[in-house]
Amino acid sequence: MDTKSPVLPAAPTRLAEGVAVPVLAAISVSHLLNDLIQSLLPAIYPILKETFRLDFAQIGLLTLTFQLTASLLQPLVGMATDKRPQPFSLVVGMGFTLVGLLILSRAGSFPVLLLAAALIGMGSSVFHPESSRVARMASGGRHGLAQSVFQVGGNAGTAIGPLLAAFIVVPMGQSSIAWFSAVALLAMIILFNVGRWYQARLVDMRAKPRAAEVRSPHTRTRVAVSITILMLLVFSKNFYTASITSYFTFYLISKFQVSVQDAQLHLFIFLGAIAAGTMLGGPIGDRIGRKYVIWISILGVLPFTLALPYANLFWTGILSVLIGVILASAFSAILVYATELVPGRVGMVAGLFFGLSFGMGGLGAAVLGQLADWTSIETVYYVCSFLPAIGLLTYFLPNERPKALTA
């Protein structure tokens, strides 16, 4: 790397004051509830596959429908709210999720399942850009920490969803999904109160003198190349993660003949590891620099993904935890790094990267489902094991000059 090239701003030299802890906690809990609901769909794939006689390609299409409605709309929502923030749009977005849940609980055909998946995805497309802005506003300058707290809520919800599916939806059937509408209603109440804080904060900000606009120290070409690299890293991360979230249960059932509930428990453990890794990535990035975290998280997981297809059941469980923790630490660092590359465009950047995450997850699910139909579910994990090698592209990102934080 050319040492004379521009660098990103240094990490803060002390702990920032003014973190709005209750708001950060509320938005994290809302993320937990939102993603708990969303994770029900892949968690009940074995039930839907049997009930509707779906093949793996149709399972992949379900995920693709959900992920595309989320991913394609998120950057547009982010750009719109960068210009005109909408504090109560979070409640509206959760309303889409609520309707999607109720339809999913009563769906009687595959097209109706696709409609339910699309509505849940639309709810996510509204939630993530605006809630990311709220997390940044509540951060008190600790942007990495705030993103980790926000995202760990979502990852915890994603981990809890399959567990609830195993003990509620599997024994009680598809109609029991309607019970989770209470979760959506609770999230709407919390988000309404967050919206009130957000609205008051906007009034305060408009009343203060406008600060000088912060500009990126890089040329547009350098920013575009860096954003492209970050998007490729997100592709690597989420394409691999899709192989676990959508097909890990089928892999365990096929290779080790475990029960559906045992397979879902393994998925819960993996998703719990993702939650733990997410919580680590942001604060470590605040301290040592985002680029180091990106290096470790994407490329550092490669030995474990390469070993996974050859492991027995015990080591598959151990490796899945290591992969989840290491790989998940990347996203907070990537998102904050990207917002520093493009100052003042939090909504657009958050929408782009959350949308890309969903889109790559959906595309990955569809492509890998087709691959599983053509070959075998085990082949999916042999192919995906090489994806983290894309982490070598991190070398071409601009350097940072982090300084150690002091109390």
C-alpha positions in Angstrom: 0.0 0.0 0.0 1.3 3.4 -0.9 2.0 5.1 2.4 1.5 8.5 0.8 -2.1 7.8 -0.2 -4.9 9.6 1.8 -6.1 7.9 4.9 -9.4 7.7 6.7 -9.9 9.9 9.8 -8.2 8.6 12.9 -10.2 6.8 15.5 -11.2 9.0 18.5 -8.6 9.5 21.2 -11.0 9.3 24.1 -14.4 8.0 25.0 -17.1 10.3 23.7 -19.7 11.6 26.1 -23.4 11.9 25.4 -24.3 8.3 24.4 -28.1 8.1 24.5 -28.1 4.7 26.2 -31.9 4.2 26.5 -32.4 5.1 22.8 -29.6 2.8 21.7 -31.0 0.0 23.9 -34.5 0.6 22.5 -33.4 0.5 18.8 -31.3 -2.6 19.6 -34.4 -4.3 21.2 -36.5 -3.3 18.2 -33.9 -4.8 15.9 -34.0 -8.0 17.9 -37.8 -8.2 17.5 -37.7 -7.3 13.8 -35.1 -9.9 13.0 -36.7 -12.5 15.3 -39.8 -12.2 13.0 -37.7 -12.3 9.8 -35.8 -15.4 10.9 -39.0 -17.4 11.3 -39.2 -17.8 7.5 -35.9 -19.8 7.0 -36.4 -21.5 10.3 -39.7 -23.1 9.1 -38.4 -24.1 5.7 -38.4 -27.8 6.6 -42.1 -27.5 7.5 -43.0 -25.5 4.4 -41.0 -27.9 2.2 -43.0 -30.9 3.5 -46.4 -29.1 3.6 -46.2 -27.6 0.1 -43.9 -30.2 -1.4 -41.3 -27.6 -2.3 -37.9 -28.4 -3.9 -34.7 -26.6 -3.0 -35.0 -24.2 -5.9 -38.4 -23.0 -4.5 -36.9 -22.7 -1.1 -34.2 -20.5 -2.6 -36.9 -18.4 -4.4 -38.7 -17.8 -1.2 -35.5 -16.4 0.3 -34.7 -14.4 -2.8 -38.2 -12.8 -2.8 -37.8 -11.8 0.8 -34.2 -10.5 0.4 -34.8 -8.6 -2.8 -37.8 -6.6 -1.5 -35.6 -5.7 1.4 -32.4 -5.1 -0.6 -33.7 -3.2 -3.6 -35.7 -0.7 -1.5 -33.3 0.0 1.3 -30.9 2.3 -0.6 -33.8 4.2 -2.0 -35.3 4.6 1.5 -31.9 5.7 2.8 -31.4 8.3 0.0 -34.9 9.7 0.6 -34.5 10.0 4.4 -31.0 11.5 4.1 -32.8 14.5 2.5 -36.0 14.3 4.6 -35.8 12.1 7.7 -39.1 10.3 8.7 -39.0 9.5 12.4 -42.3 7.5 12.4 -41.5 5.5 9.2 -40.1 2.8 11.5 -43.6 2.1 12.8 -45.0 1.9 9.3 -42.3 -0.5 8.3 -43.1 -2.8 11.2 -46.7 -2.6 10.1 -45.7 -4.3 6.7 -43.9 -7.0 8.7 -47.0 -7.6 10.8 -49.2 -8.0 7.8 -46.7 -10.4 6.2 -46.6 -12.5 9.3 -50.4 -12.9 9.4 -50.5 -13.9 5.7 -47.6 -16.4 6.2 -49.6 -18.0 9.0 -52.6 -18.6 6.7 -50.9 -19.2 3.3 -52.3 -22.1 1.4 -50.2 -21.9 -1.8 -46.7 -21.1 -2.9 -47.6 -17.8 -4.5 -49.1 -16.6 -1.2 -46.0 -17.7 0.6 -44.0 -15.4 -1.8 -46.4 -12.5 -1.1 -45.9 -12.9 2.7 -42.1 -13.1 2.2 -42.2 -9.9 0.1 -44.2 -7.9 2.7 -41.8 -9.0 5.5 -38.9 -7.9 3.3 -40.6 -4.5 2.7 -40.8 -4.0 6.4 -37.1 -4.6 6.7 -36.3 -2.2 3.9 -37.8 0.7 5.9 -36.5 -0.4 9.3 -32.7 -0.7 8.7 -31.7 2.6 7.1 -33.6 4.8 9.5 -32.8 2.7 12.6 -29.1 2.9 11.6 -29.4 6.7 11.5 -31.0 6.6 15.0 -28.1 4.4 16.3 -25.5 6.9 14.9 -27.4 9.9 16.4 -27.5 8.1 19.8 -23.8 7.0 19.6 -22.1 10.0 21.2 -19.3 9.6 18.7 -18.8 5.9 19.4 -20.0 4.9 16.0 -18.5 1.4 16.0 -19.9 0.6 19.4 -23.3 2.0 18.5 -23.5 -0.1 15.3 -22.5 -3.2 17.2 -25.1 -2.7 19.9 -27.7 -2.1 17.2 -26.7 -5.0 15.1 -26.3 -7.5 18.0 -29.9 -6.9 18.7 -30.7 -8.1 15.2 -28.4 -11.0 15.4 -29.8 -12.1 18.7 -33.3 -12.0 17.2 -32.1 -14.0 14.2 -30.7 -16.6 16.6 -33.8 -16.7 18.8 -36.2 -17.1 15.8 -35.2 -20.7 14.9 -35.3 -21.7 18.6 -38.9 -20.4 18.9 -39.7 -22.1 15.6 -38.3 -25.4 16.9 -40.5 -25.3 20.1 -43.6 -23.5 18.9 -44.1 -23.7 15.1 -42.7 -27.2 14.5 -45.0 -28.9 17.0 -48.0 -26.6 16.6 -48.0 -26.0 12.8 -48.0 -23.1 10.4 -51.0 -21.3 11.9 -49.0 -20.7 15.2 -46.9 -18.1 13.3 -49.8 -15.7 13.9 -48.9 -15.6 17.6 -45.8 -13.7 16.7 -47.9 -10.8 15.6 -47.7 -9.8 19.3 -44.0 -9.4 18.8 -44.6 -7.0 15.9 -47.0 -5.0 17.9 -44.5 -4.7 20.8 -41.9 -3.5 18.3 -44.3 -0.9 16.9 -44.9 0.5 20.4 -41.1 0.8 21.1 -40.5 2.3 17.7 -43.2 4.9 18.2 -41.4 6.1 21.3 -38.0 6.0 19.5 -39.7 8.1 16.8 -40.7 10.7 19.3 -37.1 11.0 20.5 -35.9 11.1 16.9 -38.3 13.9 16.0 -37.3 16.0 19.0 -33.6 15.5 18.2 -34.3 16.7 14.6 -35.9 19.8 16.0 -32.9 20.5 18.2 -30.5 20.0 15.4 -32.4 22.3 13.1 -32.3 25.0 15.8 -28.5 24.9 16.1 -26.1 26.6 13.6 -25.3 24.3 10.7 -21.9 22.7 11.1 -19.4 22.9 8.2 -19.9 20.0 5.8 -17.4 17.2 6.3 -15.9 16.0 3.0 -14.1 12.8 2.2 -10.3 13.1 1.9 -10.4 10.9 -1.1 -11.1 11.4 -4.8 -14.5 10.2 -6.1 -12.6 7.4 -8.0 -10.9 6.2 -4.8 -14.1 6.3 -2.9 -15.9 4.4 -5.7 -13.2 1.7 -5.8 -13.2 1.4 -2.0 -17.0 1.1 -1.8 -16.8 -1.6 -4.5 -14.2 -3.5 -2.5 -16.4 -3.3 0.6 -19.4 -4.5 -1.4 -17.4 -7.5 -2.6 -16.4 -8.3 1.0 -20.0 -8.1 2.0 -20.8 -10.4 -0.9 -18.3 -12.9 0.4 -19.6 -12.7 4.0 -23.3 -12.9 3.2 -23.1 -15.5 0.4 -21.4 -17.8 2.8 -23.7 -16.9 5.7 -26.7 -17.8 3.3 -25.3 -21.3 3.0 -25.7 -21.7 6.8 -28.9 -19.9 7.5 -30.9 -21.4 4.6 -29.3 -24.9 4.3 -27.4 -25.8 7.5 -30.4 -27.7 8.9 -30.7 -29.8 5.7 -26.9 -30.4 5.6 -27.0 -31.7 9.2 -30.0 -33.9 8.6 -28.6 -35.3 5.3 -25.0 -35.8 6.5 -25.5 -36.8 10.2 -29.1 -38.0 10.2 -30.0 -35.6 13.1 -33.7 -34.7 13.9 -35.2 -31.4 12.6 -35.2 -30.0 16.2 -31.5 -30.9 16.7 -30.6 -29.3 13.4 -32.4 -26.1 14.4 -30.6 -26.1 17.7 -27.3 -26.2 15.8 -28.5 -23.3 13.7 -29.4 -21.4 16.9 -25.9 -21.9 18.2 -24.4 -20.7 15.0 -26.6 -17.6 15.0 -25.8 -17.0 18.6 -22.1 -17.0 17.6 -22.9 -14.4 15.0 -24.5 -12.2 17.6 -21.4 -12.5 19.8 -19.1 -11.7 16.9 -21.1 -8.6 15.9 -20.8 -7.2 19.4 -17.0 -7.5 19.2 -16.5 -6.0 15.8 -17.6 -2.4 16.4 -15.7 -1.6 19.7 -12.6 -3.3 18.5 -12.8 -1.3 15.3 -13.2 1.9 17.4 -9.9 1.0 19.2 -7.6 -0.5 16.6 -9.1 0.6 13.3 -11.8 -0.8 11.1 -9.4 -2.1 8.4 -7.7 -4.5 10.8 -11.1 -5.9 11.9 -12.1 -6.4 8.2 -8.8 -8.2 7.6 -9.3 -10.6 10.5 -12.9 -11.2 10.0 -13.1 -12.0 6.3 -9.7 -13.6 5.5 -9.2 -15.0 9.1 -12.2 -17.3 8.8 -10.9 -19.1 5.7 -9.1 -22.0 7.5 -12.3 -22.9 9.4 -14.6 -22.7 6.3 -12.2 -25.0 4.4 -12.2 -27.5 7.3 -16.0 -27.6 7.8 -17.0 -30.0 5.0 -14.6 -32.6 6.3 -15.6 -32.4 10.0 -17.7 -34.9 12.0 -20.8 -33.7 13.9 -18.9 -32.6 17.0 -16.3 -30.5 15.1 -19.0 -29.2 12.7 -20.6 -27.6 15.8 -17.2 -26.2 17.0 -16.3 -24.9 13.6 -19.7 -23.3 13.0 -19.3 -21.3 16.2 -15.8 -20.1 15.2 -17.0 -19.2 11.8 -20.0 -17.3 13.2 -17.9 -15.3 15.7 -15.1 -14.3 13.3 -17.2 -13.6 10.2 -19.8 -11.6 12.0 -17.3 -9.1 13.4 -16.9 -7.7 9.9 -20.2 -5.9 9.2 -20.1 -3.2 11.9 -16.5 -2.3 10.8 -17.4 -2.3 7.1 -20.5 -0.2 7.7 -18.7 2.5 9.8 -15.7 2.4 7.5 -18.1 3.1 4.5 -19.9 6.0 6.3 -16.5 7.6 6.9 -15.7 7.3 3.2 -19.0 9.1 2.3 -19.6 11.6 5.2 -23.1 12.9 5.7 -24.9 10.0 3.8 -25.6 7.7 6.6 -29.0 6.6 5.3 -27.8 5.9 1.8 -24.7 4.0 3.0 -26.7 2.0 5.6 -29.4 1.2 3.0 -26.9 0.2 0.4 -25.0 -2.1 2.7 -27.9 -3.6 4.6 -29.7 -3.9 1.2 -26.6 -5.6 -0.2 -26.5 -7.9 2.7 -30.1 -9.0 2.2 -29.6 -9.2 -1.6 -26.5 -11.3 -1.4 -28.2 -13.5 1.1 -31.2 -14.0 -1.2 -29.1 -14.5 -4.3 -26.9 -16.9 -2.4 -29.9 -18.9 -1.2 -31.3 -19.1 -4.7 -28.0 -20.1 -6.4 -27.0 -22.5 -3.7 -30.5 -24.1 -3.6 -30.2 -24.8 -7.4 -26.7 -26.1 -6.8 -28.0 -28.5 -4.1 -30.7 -29.7 -6.5 -28.2 -30.4 -9.2 -25.6 -32.0 -7.0 -26.0 -32.5 -3.3 -26.4 -30.4 -0.2 -22.8 -31.3 0.9 -21.4 -29.9 -2.4 -22.7 -26.5 -1.3 -20.3 -26.4 1.6 -17.3 -27.5 -0.5 -17.9 -24.7 -2.9 -18.6 -22.0 -0.4 -15.6 -22.8 1.7 -13.4 -20.8 -0.6 -15.5 -17.6 -0.5 -13.6 -15.9 2.4 -10.5 -15.7 0.2 -12.1 -12.6 -1.3 -10.9 -10.9 1.9 -7.5 -10.4 0.2 -9.0 -7.4 -1.5 -8.9 -5.6 1.9 -5.2 -4.8 1.0 -6.4 -2.2 -1.5 -8.6 -0.2 1.0 -7.2 3.1 2.3 -5.3 2.9 5.6 -6.4 4.4 8.9 -4.3 5.9 11.6 -6.1 4.7 14.8 -5.1 5.8 18.2 -5.7 3.9 21.4 -8.8 5.0 23.4 -8.4 6.2 26.9 -11.0 6.5 29.6 
